[in-house]
Amino acid sequence: MSKTVEARGPCLCGAVTLEAKSMSLHLGTCHCSICRKWGGGPMFAVDCGTDVSFSGAEHVARFSSSDWAERGFCSHCGTHLFYRLKESGQYIVPAGLMEFPEAPVFDHQIFIDEKPAYYDFANQTKTMTGAEVFAQFSQE
């Protein structure tokens, strides 16, 4: 099992702070077209599990971006707060939001088959296509 830590992350305006009891220190990137449209580029993210709470929760806006997931953002400043799987309640959180108590390790990329040709990362990581990601989730 990968190491997890407690961590927090405030939005730009400070109206919302996300607190995670078990954030993974394994950072990944999603190259899917929805993540790129949402953030203007690939989403660098960490898995924060299901034990997540919010101060300022009344300022969290949610958007159902697919049948299986929703995305959250601050209704005041627009900061991206999370991608949450509806069935499991698992929160995937933009890495830039979080205050890391230890350095994370960039070790995986998903939806590599949707990555545009105009960028590449030098890091050696595990890569998964969209089909491989969906196959993995259907087995869990």
Phi, psi and omega in degrees: 000141181283154181291139176235158180221160170280140181206164179220163178203120177270152175286177182300319184270349179086003180290331182232137171231127177267135176237126181244132179279337182213071178278131176290148174265012176261109184266140179229173178231137174250129182256010184297157183296328180291315178298318180294324177291319182296317186245000179083005180183186179297151180266115171275125188214161175233148178277121179252010178066208183251348182268075183235139176227164182229131164268139186079029183303335179293347179259006179271119174261144182237143178230123178281100186272350177196177178294336187250352184213158173229157179241144181238149179209161178286129181287349178268306187252349178085002180305133176287127185253323183191162165240121185238128175284123186296317186292314184268339184079012182286132180258126171252123192241137177304129183300325181294341178284325192276149173262109185276121176286340176220157181292130176281167178244121177280107188227001179208152177225134179242161186055041180299333179289347177258359181293127177292158182286348186278002171212156175211155175250142181282338182299141172276117183225164168287140177235147178223140174282170176301318180297321179293322178296311180296322177297319180296316181292328180288341178274338185280000000 
